[in-house]
Amino acid sequence: MGLPNKTMLKRLFATALCVVALNLYVAFAPAPVRGQGECTCSTCNRCENGQRCVCLKQGTACIGAEWTDDPNGCKCKTLC
């Protein structure tokens, strides 16, 4: 078995560089910012951090609520 050729060394170096870059990305990737306040059926349409508290309904009854990204940017401070 001989020494690896230049092409194989370049591929090995590129692979190692990609693995390092992936680890750095995973370690320092920004986490999504969620609304800090309570998101319940009684606080639907509240805006915080560019997100809106949206009611989850079954028929006409509210069965829960969750923070979702607002397509309009939810620029208001409390209620839209």
KOLPA-597274 format. One record per residue (C-alpha): x, y, z. Coordinates in pm, whole numbers, plus 32768, in hexadecimal, padded with zeros to 4 digits. Layout:
<sites>
+------+------+------+
!   c1 !   c2 !   c3 !
+------+------+------+
!    X !    Y !    Z !
...
+------+------+------+
</sites>
This chain:
<sites>
+------+------+------+
!   c1 !   c2 !   c3 !
+------+------+------+
! 8000 ! 8000 ! 8000 !
! 8096 ! 814C ! 7F95 !
! 8071 ! 82AD ! 800E !
! 7F25 ! 835A ! 7FCA !
! 7F23 ! 8436 ! 7E97 !
! 7EE2 ! 85AF ! 7E9B !
! 7D76 ! 858E ! 7E33 !
! 7D2B ! 84A2 ! 7F53 !
! 7DD4 ! 858E ! 804A !
! 7D08 ! 86B5 ! 7FC8 !
! 7BC5 ! 85F1 ! 7FEF !
! 7C24 ! 8586 ! 814E !
! 7C7B ! 86EC ! 81AD !
! 7B34 ! 8770 ! 8116 !
! 7A6A ! 866A ! 81D2 !
! 7B15 ! 86C0 ! 831B !
! 7AD9 ! 8832 ! 82DC !
! 7966 ! 87F2 ! 829C !
! 7946 ! 872A ! 83DE !
! 79E7 ! 8844 ! 84A4 !
! 7904 ! 8947 ! 83FE !
! 77D0 ! 8877 ! 844A !
! 7833 ! 8857 ! 85B8 !
! 786A ! 89CE ! 85D1 !
! 7719 ! 8A14 ! 8531 !
! 7662 ! 8928 ! 861D !
! 7715 ! 89B9 ! 874B !
! 76D5 ! 8B26 ! 86FA !
! 7596 ! 8B29 ! 8626 !
! 749A ! 8C26 ! 86A6 !
! 736C ! 8B91 ! 8753 !
! 7216 ! 8C0E ! 86E7 !
! 718B ! 8D18 ! 87D1 !
! 7038 ! 8CC7 ! 8860 !
! 6F43 ! 8DB2 ! 8900 !
! 6F97 ! 8DCF ! 8A6F !
! 6E39 ! 8DFB ! 8AF7 !
! 6D27 ! 8D02 ! 8B35 !
! 6C76 ! 8C83 ! 89FD !
! 6B1C ! 8C00 ! 8A5B !
! 69BB ! 8C18 ! 89D6 !
! 698A ! 8D57 ! 8A9F !
! 6ABE ! 8E00 ! 8A0A !
! 6A86 ! 8DB2 ! 8897 !
! 6B06 ! 8EB7 ! 879F !
! 6C0D ! 8F34 ! 8895 !
! 6D54 ! 8F93 ! 87EA !
! 6EB1 ! 8F6A ! 8876 !
! 7005 ! 8F57 ! 87CB !
! 6F66 ! 8F54 ! 8670 !
! 6E84 ! 8E30 ! 86C4 !
! 6D0F ! 8E19 ! 86F6 !
! 6C52 ! 8D44 ! 87F3 !
! 6B5E ! 8C81 ! 8719 !
! 6A2E ! 8BC4 ! 879B !
! 6A09 ! 8A56 ! 873D !
! 6898 ! 8A15 ! 870B !
! 67BC ! 88E5 ! 86EA !
! 667A ! 8962 ! 8654 !
! 6641 ! 8AAA ! 870D !
! 66E5 ! 8A41 ! 8854 !
! 684C ! 8AA2 ! 88A1 !
! 690E ! 896B ! 8905 !
! 6A62 ! 8A0D ! 892E !
! 6B50 ! 8B14 ! 88A9 !
! 6CB3 ! 8B27 ! 8826 !
! 6DB4 ! 8C28 ! 87B6 !
! 6DDB ! 8C39 ! 863B !
! 6EA2 ! 8D15 ! 854F !
! 6DCB ! 8E33 ! 84D8 !
! 6DD6 ! 8E6B ! 835E !
! 6DA3 ! 8FE1 ! 8393 !
! 6EC1 ! 8FF9 ! 848A !
! 6DD8 ! 9034 ! 85B2 !
! 6E62 ! 9191 ! 85E6 !
! 6D6D ! 91EA ! 86F8 !
! 6DE4 ! 91DE ! 8860 !
! 6CC3 ! 9123 ! 8906 !
! 6B84 ! 90E1 ! 883F !
! 6B56 ! 90FA ! 86C8 !
+------+------+------+
</sites>
